């Protein structure tokens, strides 16, 4: 795996070191995990935006009127189950 240098402020570095000690992992692995999580979050944000755009353009549930009708029906069905 290629090596990469990065600069962290003292507070962040201390937190990374503490987490590394607590989990008995090298500091580099903690940083790698953080980067992987961050990239995953960005991909999820992009996917969410695509889904919302699809809902906005294609209205797969029939638009707000049909959505409200469906929501009302499901809410009433849930009340009857209690």
Secondary structure, DSSP 8 states (H G I E B T S, - for coil): ---------HHHHHHHHHHHHHHT--HHHHHHHHHHHHHHHHHHHHHHHHHHHHHHHH-TT-HHHHHHHHHHHHHHHHHHT-
